[in-house]
Amino acid sequence: MSSEPTSPSHSPAPSGAETPVELAGTRITHPHRTAAGVKALVVTTAFGLKYSGPVNTVRTALKLNQVDGFDCQSCAWPSPDDHRSVAEFCENGFKAVAYEATKKTIGRDFFRDHSVAELGEKSDFWLGEQGRLAEPMVLRPGATHYEPIEWSEAFAIVARELNALASPDEALFYTSGRTSNETAFLYQLFIRMFGTNNMPDCSNMCHESTSVSLPPVIGIGKGCVKLDDFEKADAIFILGQNPGTNHPRMLTSLQAAKENGCKLVHVNPLQETGAFRFKNPQDLLHPKRIPRFLFTKGTNLSDLWLQVRINGDMAFLKGLMKELLADEETAPGTVFDHAFIRDYTQDYEKLLTQLRATSWDDIVEFSGLTRAEIRAAADIARGAKNIIVCWCMGITQHKNAVATIQDIVNFLLLRGNIGRPGAGPCPVRGHSNVQGDRTMGIWENPRPEFLDKLGEVFGFNPPRKRGYDTVESIHKMKDGTAKVFFAMGGNFLSATSDTEANAAGLRRCRLTAHVSIKLNRSHVVHGQTALILPCLGRTEVDMQASGEQFQTCEDSMGIINPTRGNLKPVSEKLLSETAIVAGIAQATLGGKPGVNWQAYAGNYDLIRDKIEAVVPGFANYNQRARAGFFYLPNAPRDERRFPTKTGKAMFTAHPLTRAEIAEGQFLLTTMRTHDQFNTSIYGLDDRYRGIYNGRRVLFMNEADMRDLNLVQGQLVDLTSHFKGEQRHAPSFMIAPYDIPRRCTATYFPEGNVLVPLDSQADISGTPTSKSVVITIKASADQRKFSQE
């Protein structure tokens, strides 16, 4: 089962906004059926040696996710409190480290030899492969090449453009989830002193649905479990998440839960390798476990796998609760936790009324599951005292995402599964400090009490007007309202929906500026003036005026972790993100706000003192961060207290909805390969899905392929449909896969061009990247691909 192109294929994207079509050598074969194992060890070691060399590989491996080391740049899965392994990392996490810790650099010579137009014809993978950015660069109006610039002049350009705006609201300030707490706090302070709340961030594109759905019903926008709760759970339901690729260290926690008798239920349209066999490389560090690693097939991490159709999760949850309700009505008082419901919740009867009114025909049709499959899940739930529900972007990036997440809470509340060990909601964040950025105030819609305290501590009146989120920011750039775009990390162009619309907006800006460690596509789609501002990586020593500095991050479970690099900076011309913020703030605002920006840049303790004064939960911040990690307060988890408007956890009653498709249409979901983290492409393989040396593939059900007279390896063109609009993406290679009928999948960022800009989740505004309506037709490209 493989396909080989008979001739090379490469055609540049016409605008430079999208990665070029590259299909030469792409191979489709059988998926690798074991997660991690020996293959992960081999790949991890080879990747480290290739990018960072033997010395840096060892030095970084020994400090990754250690209390006296640095926090992983990849996902936000927490580390154990009291038994961290000497190798507390996964394959994908170490790829992120090695990718950053490379000794290869690019500076003035590289940019002299490569025009922006040339760079626009290169793939995302090629751009990242060139090495670390070594010095600040500027693209001046009308120029064809970036050229070097001194930091002071770069700061002056940003300040000049910002101060020339008719209103502070004409500027946009984006934030990536890798930014530390200290940098994020100083960044939002500068932005608000400048006079705007325009802070689009990566939360808007991923877990915003979580952030807005949870506070009204439980009083906090974060999860309510700790890592050791996984070993105390009787059942764990995992919805809309692929831990094997996106959060591989989670597999260790699931394995520990399984060994303690926990039942694991995966709800996912795709049969992902991480949901089944797992061979834990950590076993090699424990003599008694070595035989298990070497001589067994691995741990089965799935007691029940439910193949919902795309966006069928809400229907599944309705069916799950409806089955439990039927059991409760048959034997009153034996299924639901009535004492908890009475003492801690409100609107229980409203939920029951809605469940009774929901038809089983709709539940079965919308979910794509049989009633027997849903009954099997209900049996597991009924037999479990303590239940955790985990979810990720397979839940948050749908139109009905907020309602679906609130149905997850409904399910947990019915059996009292919040506020006790081994139970609770567990949203799994996909970036290392995306949760911390929001805690530090990176938000276009800040709470009044946060602004009140910020203004009191710093002696100014913060802006109160709601700022622009990510989608609104793209619109404002497109219509010319926003004129300056500044990005603190990330790859904004490739990360967002509707790639061409975003590119058009960026090109209308007077200035685009990106704080980055590597070259990416956002650097080649630019405003009239463009700046590349290279920063220190998390692996590197951060030496400032008062000495070596450390910073902190917050993981998915509200733990504040110190992070300090141990490698020499790859270039002497790099600045820390914090120093870059301070330099721009000083150049833009001068001494007007009465803030000594350079003092903060020289001593991060001073920033932490101010965070302590502004943000609840950070008492004795400097002392606790130096001593190690600490937990932020979490009232539902720690006290079984729900700080909602009513003081109780709220049941909600949402009607059952689904993504509608017409005859001849399909639903498309976008996802990562096993060789990428967000928009950083580490390689061209996805061994867990059987794809090698290529990314431009469309996964389809084989019956759907037959209906369309398509064969494996054939090229097809995709068109998305939204309110009369069409978006096109050519030349995707067909890959048969175990996925429900009329459901398809492809990788991002290649698939992002198909995601309509205004197709958003209700209330949260998150792009609906997991349910895009498409049609498929055979490509006009007549090149043939051999079949084996």
ABEGO torsion letter per residue (X at the ends): XBBBBABBBBBBBAAGABBBBBABGBBBBBBBABBEEAAAAAAAAAAAAAAAEAAAAAAAAAABGBAABBBBABBABBBBAABBBABBBBAAAAAAAAAAABABBBBAAAAAABBAAAAAABBAAAAAAAEBBABBBBBBBGBABBBBBBAAAAAAAAAAAAAABABAAABBBBBBAABBAAAAAAAAAAAAAAGBABBBBAAAABAAAAAAAAAAAAGBABBABBAAAAAABABBBBBGBBAAAABAAAAAAAAAAAAAGBBBBBBBABBBAAABBBBBAAAAABAAAAAAAAABAEBBABABBBBBBBGAAAAAAAAAAAAAAAAAAABBGAABBAAAAAAABBGAAAAAAAAAABBAAAAAAAAGBBAAAAAAAAAAAAABABBBBBBBAAAAABAAAAAAAAAAAAAAAAAGABGBBGBEBBBBBABAAAAAAAAAGBBABBBAAAAAAAAAAAGBBBBABBBBBAAAAAAAAAAGABABBBBBEEBAAAABBGAAAAAAAAAABABBBBBBABBBAAAABBBABBBBBBBBBAABBBBBAAEBBBBBBBBAAGBBBBBBBABBBABAABBBAAAAAAAAAAAAAEAAAGBBAAAAAABAAAAAAAAAAABBGABGAAAAAAAEBBBBBBAAAAAGBBBBAAGBBBBBBBBBBBBBBBBGBBBBBBBBBAABBEABBABABBAAAGBBGBABBBBBBAAAAAAAGBBBGBBBBBBBBBGGBBBBBBGBBBBBBBBBBGBBBBBOAAAAAABBAABBBBGAGBBBAABBBBBBBBBABABBBBBX
